[in-house]
């Protein structure tokens, strides 16, 4: 089995335990989230586009408030304490929602939750693995999330009639709490196989509360990542609003909508899992960083033009599934590998700022920008073209910084101006 996994995943024998625990960690994390996602999306249809625009803005404001708090925690807590503290906070929130659920508050909370916990997960991965390891292993690790994203909708669809919404929330909290076991085991592996030049993991990350914000704004490399993410999230928000509009017309029943959305999630994550386990490492070797980063911007360019011309349910589902599979199986692991070449503080602080404030800032801005996809197809295509340009720039930079030449954790971030 070890030889089979090593050949399939292109993993070294000593890396397999870490890959297994990281797989389990991401499985539990996204299973927890995907149990909640159909509940949120069904409630969102009833809220309507006007309220959703306000909620996207409220989510962005919440992110702005949380970034200094996260920065403060990073300055005082070692990695082994920081991650469990973040997940414990969200677990307690879920227990509270189980007994008092407000649709608008829950929408904002889940939008914050999803980005924060996943951002912290990938920050941890960039601490454990270097760039060369990431190019081989991130697909298999991301497959854990895809497996969890399959299990989550299945659990939501099959258990909602038995557990009701309250039970689903408590089940999600229990799965989230179980991630702490994986964090502990990965910490043990990291002590046995430390990255060269990395500071001890039992020391606080350090730095100032807003250091991540300053770092993201001073580095051309990190600014390009910000732009890459802004293009992605702007187009995702445009597609989300079109989904709300088309589903409201095509499927007025909330129960039918929830089942459809759960089945779409199941299809997306099944296809993603197969690509991540069987094809990611080989695609990465064949396409290189530039090809992995640019493929989905080009798919989005074509897809938005088609959906703008034919805004119907079948086209929405086909494009939505293709885009999400490509993002989860190809673009996101390739984008996360970019952070392996920056110092630890910026893996947590700057990355958290980019993954939360920049991401939701794009949501909030595009929520007001896109009133309807048909009228905005040309704008969406232009954003897709800009996205492709940024992908070419980032791919060129990361290709130049080979593992032997990549900046050490003690150096300044790439392209600091």
C-alpha positions in Angstrom: 0.0 0.0 0.0 2.8 2.4 0.8 4.5 1.7 -2.6 1.1 2.2 -4.3 0.4 5.5 -2.6 3.9 6.6 -3.1 3.7 6.0 -6.9 0.2 7.4 -7.2 0.8 10.6 -5.1 4.5 10.9 -5.9 5.1 11.0 -2.1 8.2 10.0 -0.2 7.7 7.3 2.5 8.3 9.7 5.4 5.7 12.1 3.9 2.9 9.6 3.9 1.9 10.0 7.6 1.7 13.7 7.2 -0.4 13.5 4.0 -2.8 11.1 5.8 -3.3 13.4 8.8 -3.6 16.4 6.5 -6.1 14.5 4.4 -8.2 13.7 7.5 -7.9 17.3 8.8 -9.2 18.8 5.6 -11.9 16.1 5.4 -13.3 16.9 8.8 -13.1 20.7 8.1 -15.0 20.7 4.8 -17.4 18.0 5.9 -18.3 20.3 8.7 -18.8 23.2 6.3 -20.7 21.4 3.6 -23.2 20.2 6.1 -24.0 23.8 6.7 -23.7 25.1 3.1 -27.1 23.8 1.7 -28.8 25.3 4.8 -27.3 28.7 4.1 -27.9 28.7 0.4 -31.5 27.7 0.8 -32.1 30.5 3.3 -30.3 32.9 0.9 -32.8 32.4 -1.9 -35.6 33.5 0.5 -33.7 36.6 1.5 -33.4 37.9 -2.1 -30.7 39.7 -4.1 -31.2 43.1 -2.3 -30.6 41.7 1.2 -27.7 39.6 -0.1 -25.9 42.7 -1.3 -26.2 44.1 2.2 -25.1 40.8 3.8 -22.0 40.6 1.5 -21.1 44.1 2.8 -21.7 43.0 6.4 -19.4 40.0 5.9 -16.7 42.3 4.6 -17.1 44.5 7.7 -16.9 41.5 9.9 -13.6 40.4 8.3 -12.1 43.9 8.9 -13.0 43.6 12.5 -11.5 40.0 12.9 -8.2 40.6 11.1 -6.7 42.6 14.0 -7.9 40.1 16.5 -6.3 37.2 14.5 -3.1 39.3 14.3 -3.2 39.8 18.1 -3.5 36.0 18.6 -0.6 35.3 16.2 1.7 37.6 18.2 1.0 35.7 21.4 0.2 32.1 20.6 2.4 29.4 19.2 1.1 27.5 16.2 0.1 24.5 18.3 -2.2 26.7 20.4 -3.3 29.2 17.7 -5.1 26.7 15.5 -7.1 24.9 18.2 -8.1 28.3 19.6 -9.5 29.4 16.2 -11.5 26.2 15.8 -12.8 26.2 19.4 -14.2 29.7 18.8 -16.2 28.6 15.8 -17.3 25.4 17.5 -18.9 27.4 20.3 -20.6 29.6 17.7 -22.2 26.6 16.1 -23.6 25.4 19.4 -25.1 28.8 20.0 -26.7 28.8 16.5 -28.2 25.4 17.2 -30.4 27.0 19.8 -30.9 30.4 18.2 -30.7 30.6 14.3 -31.1 33.9 12.5 -30.8 33.6 8.7 -29.0 36.9 8.2 -26.6 36.4 11.0 -25.9 32.8 10.0 -25.2 33.8 6.4 -22.6 36.3 7.5 -21.1 34.0 10.1 -20.8 31.0 7.7 -19.2 33.3 5.0 -16.6 34.3 7.6 -16.2 30.8 9.0 -15.5 29.2 5.7 -12.7 31.6 4.7 -11.0 31.7 8.2 -10.8 28.0 8.9 -9.6 27.1 5.4 -7.1 29.9 5.4 -5.6 28.7 8.7 -5.5 25.2 7.3 -3.5 26.2 4.3 -1.2 28.4 6.3 -0.4 25.4 8.4 0.3 23.3 5.3 2.7 25.9 3.9 4.5 25.7 7.3 4.8 21.9 7.0 5.8 21.5 3.3 8.2 23.4 1.0 7.5 24.4 -2.6 8.7 21.1 -4.1 6.6 19.1 -1.7 3.6 21.3 -2.3 3.7 20.7 -6.0 3.5 16.9 -5.4 1.4 16.6 -2.3 -1.2 19.5 -2.3 -3.5 17.7 -4.7 -3.7 14.6 -2.4 -4.2 16.8 0.6 -6.9 18.9 -1.1 -8.6 15.6 -1.9 -9.3 15.3 1.8 -11.4 18.4 1.5 -13.2 17.1 -1.5 -14.0 13.9 0.2 -15.4 15.9 3.1 -17.3 18.0 0.7 -18.9 14.8 -0.7 -19.7 13.5 2.8 -21.2 16.8 4.0 -24.0 17.2 1.4 -24.8 13.5 1.7 -25.1 13.9 5.5 -27.2 17.1 5.1 -29.5 15.5 2.5 -30.0 12.2 4.4 -30.1 13.4 8.0 -32.0 16.7 7.8 -35.3 14.9 8.2 -34.0 13.0 11.3 -31.8 15.6 13.0 -33.5 18.8 11.8 -31.4 22.0 11.4 -30.4 22.0 15.0 -28.9 18.5 14.8 -27.0 19.3 11.7 -25.4 22.3 13.4 -24.3 20.2 16.4 -23.0 17.5 14.1 -21.0 20.1 12.2 -19.5 21.4 15.5 -18.5 17.9 16.5 -16.6 17.3 13.3 -14.9 20.7 13.6 -13.7 19.8 17.1 -12.2 16.5 15.8 -9.7 18.5 13.7 -7.7 19.2 16.8 -6.5 15.6 16.9 -5.1 16.0 13.4 -3.4 19.2 14.3 -1.7 17.5 17.2 -0.5 14.6 15.1 0.8 16.9 12.3 2.6 18.9 15.0 4.4 15.8 16.1 5.4 15.0 12.5 6.7 18.5 12.0 8.9 18.2 15.0 10.5 15.1 13.5 10.7 16.5 10.0 11.2 20.3 10.3 11.5 22.5 7.3 15.0 23.8 6.8 15.5 27.3 8.2 12.1 27.4 9.9 11.8 28.8 13.5 10.7 26.4 16.2 7.0 25.7 16.2 6.6 26.2 19.9 7.4 29.9 19.6 4.7 32.5 18.9 4.5 33.7 15.3 5.2 37.2 16.6 5.1 40.6 14.8 2.6 43.4 15.0 -1.2 43.1 14.9 -1.5 44.7 11.4 1.8 43.3 10.1 0.0 41.1 7.6 -1.9 44.1 6.1 1.3 46.1 5.6 3.2 43.1 4.1 0.4 42.4 1.6 0.5 46.1 0.5 4.3 46.3 0.2 5.0 43.2 -1.8 4.4 43.1 -5.5 4.2 39.4 -5.3 1.5 39.4 -2.6 -0.3 42.3 -4.4 -0.5 40.1 -7.5 -2.0 37.3 -5.4 -4.6 39.8 -4.0 -5.5 40.8 -7.6 -5.7 37.1 -8.6 -8.1 36.4 -5.7 -10.1 39.6 -6.4 -10.8 38.5 -9.9 -11.8 35.0 -8.8 -14.2 36.2 -6.1 -15.7 38.9 -8.2 -16.7 36.4 -10.9 -17.8 33.9 -8.2 -20.2 36.5 -6.8 -21.5 37.3 -10.2 -22.2 33.7 -10.8 -23.8 33.4 -7.3 -26.3 36.2 -8.0 -27.2 34.6 -11.3 -27.8 31.3 -9.5 -30.2 33.1 -7.1 -32.0 34.7 -10.0 -32.3 31.5 -12.1 -33.2 29.2 -9.2 -35.9 31.5 -8.0 -37.6 31.4 -11.4 -37.0 27.7 -12.2 -37.5 26.1 -8.7 -39.8 28.1 -6.4 -39.9 25.3 -3.8 -37.2 25.7 -1.1 -36.9 21.9 -0.4 -36.4 21.2 -4.1 -33.7 23.9 -4.3 -31.9 22.5 -1.2 -31.9 19.0 -2.8 -30.6 20.3 -6.1 -27.8 22.4 -4.5 -26.8 19.4 -2.3 -26.7 17.2 -5.5 -24.6 19.8 -7.3 -22.2 19.9 -4.4 -22.0 16.1 -4.5 -21.2 16.1 -8.3 -18.6 18.9 -8.0 -16.8 17.2 -5.2 -16.9 13.8 -6.7 -15.2 15.0 -9.9 -12.8 17.1 -7.9 -11.7 14.2 -5.7 -11.0 12.1 -8.7 -8.8 14.8 -10.3 -7.0 15.6 -7.1 -6.1 12.0 -6.4 -5.4 10.7 -9.9 -4.3 13.7 -11.9 -3.1 16.7 -9.9 0.6 15.8 -9.4 0.9 14.7 -13.1 -0.9 17.9 -14.3 1.4 20.0 -12.2 4.4 18.3 -13.7 3.0 18.7 -17.3 1.6 22.2 -17.1 3.9 23.8 -14.5 2.9 26.6 -12.2 1.8 29.0 -15.0 -0.4 26.5 -16.7 -2.1 25.4 -13.4 -2.8 29.1 -12.5 -4.1 30.2 -15.9 -6.4 27.4 -16.9 -9.5 28.5 -14.9 -9.3 32.2 -15.9 -9.5 31.0 -19.6 -12.4 28.6 -18.8 -14.2 31.5 -17.0 -13.7 33.8 -20.0 -15.5 31.4 -22.2 -18.1 30.3 -19.7 -19.4 33.7 -18.7 -19.8 34.7 -22.3 -22.0 31.6 -22.9 -24.0 32.1 -19.7 -24.6 35.7 -20.6 -26.0 34.6 -24.0 -28.1 31.8 -22.5 -29.0 32.4 -18.8 -30.8 29.1 -18.2 -30.6 26.5 -15.5 -28.8 23.9 -17.6 -26.1 26.3 -18.7 -25.7 27.6 -15.1 -25.2 24.1 -13.7 -22.8 23.0 -16.4 -20.7 26.1 -16.1 -20.9 26.2 -12.3 -19.8 22.6 -12.0 -16.9 23.0 -14.4 -15.7 26.2 -12.8 -15.8 24.8 -9.2 -14.2 21.5 -10.2 -11.4 23.4 -11.9 -11.0 25.8 -8.9 -10.9 23.2 -6.2 -8.8 20.6 -8.2 -6.4 22.8 -10.0 -6.4 26.6 -9.3 -6.7 26.6 -5.5 -3.9 24.0 -4.7 -1.6 25.9 -7.2 -2.5 29.2 -5.6 -1.8 27.9 -2.1 1.6 26.7 -3.2 2.5 30.4 -3.8 2.7 31.0 -0.1 5.4 28.4 0.5 8.0 30.9 -0.6 7.2 33.6 1.9 8.2 33.9 5.6 6.1 32.2 8.3 4.6 35.5 9.6 3.2 36.3 6.2 1.9 32.7 5.7 -0.4 33.4 8.6 -0.9 37.1 8.8 -0.7 38.4 5.2 -2.4 35.2 3.9 -5.2 35.6 6.4 -5.7 39.2 5.4 -5.7 38.2 1.7 -8.0 35.2 2.2 -10.5 37.0 4.3 -10.6 40.8 3.9 -9.5 40.9 0.2 -11.7 37.9 -0.6 -14.8 39.3 1.1 -14.0 42.8 -0.1 -14.2 41.5 -3.6 -17.6 39.9 -2.7 -18.9 43.2 -1.3 -17.7 45.3 -4.2 -18.9 42.8 -6.9 -22.2 42.3 -5.0 -23.1 45.9 -5.8 -21.4 45.9 -9.2 -23.3 42.9 -10.8 -27.0 43.5 -11.0 -27.5 40.8 -13.7 -25.1 38.6 -15.6 -26.7 39.2 -19.0 -25.9 42.9 -18.9 -22.5 42.2 -17.3 -21.1 39.5 -19.6 -18.6 41.8 -21.2 -17.4 43.0 -17.8 -17.1 39.5 -16.6 -15.1 38.5 -19.6 -12.8 41.5 -19.1 -12.2 40.5 -15.5 -11.4 36.9 -16.7 -8.8 38.3 -19.1 -7.2 40.4 -16.3 -7.2 37.2 -14.1 -5.4 35.3 -16.8 -2.7 38.1 -17.0 -2.1 37.9 -13.3 -1.9 34.1 -13.5 0.9 34.5 -16.1 2.8 36.9 -13.9 2.5 34.7 -10.7 3.4 31.6 -12.7 6.5 33.2 -14.1 7.6 34.4 -10.6 7.1 31.1 -8.8 8.8 29.2 -11.7 11.9 31.3 -11.2 12.0 30.7 -7.4 12.9 27.0 -7.5 13.2 25.2 -4.1 16.9 25.7 -4.1 16.6 29.4 -4.8 13.4 30.1 -2.9 13.6 32.7 -0.1 14.2 31.3 3.4 11.9 32.1 6.2 14.3 34.7 7.5 14.4 36.7 4.3 12.1 39.4 3.1 9.1 38.4 1.0 9.7 38.2 -2.8 9.3 41.4 -4.8 9.2 43.7 -1.8 9.1 47.3 -2.9 
